[in-house]
């Protein structure tokens, strides 16, 4: 039951990505193209997702613990540093070039389109390179 | 390439995305961040790896389930060249790793719990994505 719930949650997320149009780079890039062929649809995706999550989290955090776990695993970091802003800036540039974010490209794999595979492999390469660089930076900082 | 404005489908899809994020927190106490789920599915081991792989499998199944209901694949048009897909994907991978999150982790889950890091990250990647599309489409004039 616990394992099935993960698959269903991923499926609901992926259906949301598919139905909303977030899965379509042409649509995402048009959302960013305010001065050109602007398509404001994605503001509705973000709005719908945010309001639902805000209300849902309020209700869920009223519980002592999650249904299948002993505690809520919430990020505790609160420093706003160069890595956060620099990383977010670079992510935005990549998103503006290709039109896929990670949460949209993973469901898009199910379409078996070659562009999605190329994007995802390049993205995973970027993740692995960045992790290696980050680990290098951290071990340097320790010396 | 123009895309149709789809406020209702996008709002509904967004609500589903938020619903998935709420379910993951309610059942398992986890943030639905596609970046962390993808990276963790590769580098973690044991149950920490298994649950992330299950979520990804559910996400990938979404377009197939979408076809069963609607009879057609969701539109996925990638209006850029293959080298641009590779560069975009690589930058997305680098950026989300240093920025510790993407549209789902920062933009939805993070803002929903009023995390200052996530608010700063989301504003940053939205600005650079819009700027990137502006430069590519209106200054360089590609696409």
Interface residues (C-beta under 8 A of the other chain):
Chain A: X2 X3 X5 X6 X7 X8 X9 X10 X11 X12 X13 X14 X15 X16 X17 X18 X19 X20 X21 X22 X23 X24 X25 X26 X27 X29 X30 X32 X33 X34 X35 X36 X37 X39 X40 X41 X42 X44 X45 X46 X47 X48 X49 X50 X51 X52 X53 X54 X56 X57 X59 X60 X63 X65 X66 X67 X68 X69 X71 X72 X73 X74 X75 X77 X78 X79 X80 X83 X84 X85 X86 X87 X88 X89 X90 X91 X92 X93 X94 X95 X96 X97 X98 X99 X100 X101 X102 X103 X104 X105 X106 X107 X108 X109 X110 X111 X113 X115 X116 X118 X119 X120 X121 X122 X123 X124 X125 X126 X127 X128 X129 X130 X131 X134
Chain B: X1 X2 X3 X4 X5 X6 X7 X9 X10 X11 X12 X13 X14 X15 X16 X17 X18 X19 X20 X21 X22 X23 X24 X25 X26 X27 X28 X29 X30 X31 X32 X34 X35 X38 X39 X42 X43 X50 X51 X54 X55 X56 X57 X58 X59 X60 X61 X62 X63 X64 X65 X66 X73 X74 X75 X76 X77 X78 X79 X80 X82 X84 X85 X86 X87 X88 X89 X90 X91 X92 X93 X94 X95 X96 X97 X98 X99 X100 X102 X103 X104 X106 X107 X108 X109 X110 X111 X112 X113 X115 X116 X117 X120 X121 X122 X124 X125 X126 X127 X128 X129 X130 X131 X132 X133 X134 X136 X137 X138
